[in-house]
Amino acid sequence: MSEQVPTDRDVREHFAERAASYTGGQGDTVEAMVDMAAPDPDALVLDVATGTGLVAFALLAEITGDGYVIGVDFTDAMLARAAEERGAGEDAGNGRMALAAADAAQLPFPDGMFSVVTCRFSVHHFTHAIPAMREMGRVLAPGGRLVIGEFAMPEEREKAEYFNRMERTRGHSHVQAFSPSQLSQMMADVGCPVAETRLLKREVLASEWLESANTTDENREIVRKMLWDSVEDDLGGLSPQRVGDDLHLTRHEVVLSGVRA
Ligand SMILES: C[S@@+](CC[C@H](N)C(=O)[O-])C[C@H]1O[C@@H](n2cnc3c(N)ncnc32)[C@H](O)[C@@H]1O
């Protein structure tokens, strides 16, 4: 079966396999998230589903006072890569960062502990996205910032369904993407109404996009066909354009920053 909604076990297995080659894509979303999180030098920061720690390390560079950054993830191999990177970086051993295993839907922290909570490219992998969002709101102190970076699913229902079908077939760790307005509503529902939204674009070739998710040969063909079928009418919101035998895609990303009431 090409398109099934994955379980937590599938998601963990997928990232355990991908950990060694995971790059996290271009840094624009990371830069926007750090800018919008704007942590003060003494901030206590939590990066949820930190993976190899891309956002956590970028935030750590801003924490020049008595602040502290914690990165949590539920895939050990991704955390192991983050730990290696920390060991290699100039911040190694400065005692201002910790990495821990935790499920986003059950964060092991008290209410109101953090002044900034971030989460990049992970909400669409959560099997319990709403409880995870609730947890992120719960651990934020009043006035703290919740900053979510995500792929922006199209707002139109039919395009959104096509987009989710392609994404699930591409990589067996895609649970459910959300549109910018859905993410905004989810953040408002957990007491963090959105104060700022930024939209970004990422240009990518279909061949690279399929490579980056370890897509099986069979599923690669299915997604490739779905993309070629949508050249005329942009059925899934990726605006495919022919480039020789390949397709040029435009991926839309969104960063939302909400303030904890
Ligand atoms: C695409 S990676 C993003 C990693 C990182 N935030 C970044 O921007 O590069 C998704 C991460 O979400 C983690 N993840 C998925 N579901 C999770 C959950 N329920 N709890 C904690 N981590 C989870 C995976 O293990 C993986 O490391």
The ligand as a Gaussian input file, in Angstrom:
#p B3LYP/6-31G(d) Opt

LIG

0 1
 C       11.856000      16.542000       9.912000
 S       12.587000      16.278000      11.481000
 C       12.799000      17.948000      12.058000
 C       13.949000      18.060000      13.007000
 C       14.336000      19.504000      13.380000
 N       13.272000      20.173000      14.100000
 C       14.763000      20.307000      12.169000
 O       14.198000      21.385000      11.937000
 O       15.657000      19.869000      11.441000
 C       11.222000      15.707000      12.450000
 C       11.611000      15.259000      13.849000
 O       10.411000      15.059000      14.602000
 C       10.659000      14.016000      15.530000
 N        9.352000      13.575000      16.034000
 C        8.298000      13.128000      15.329000
 N        7.272000      12.862000      16.156000
 C        7.688000      13.158000      17.416000
 C        7.070000      13.117000      18.683000
 N        5.792000      12.711000      18.844000
 N        7.772000      13.502000      19.759000
 C        9.068000      13.922000      19.624000
 N        9.715000      13.974000      18.444000
 C        9.027000      13.603000      17.353000
 C       11.421000      12.998000      14.694000
 O       12.091000      12.080000      15.496000
 C       12.357000      13.926000      13.902000
 O       13.584000      14.092000      14.558000

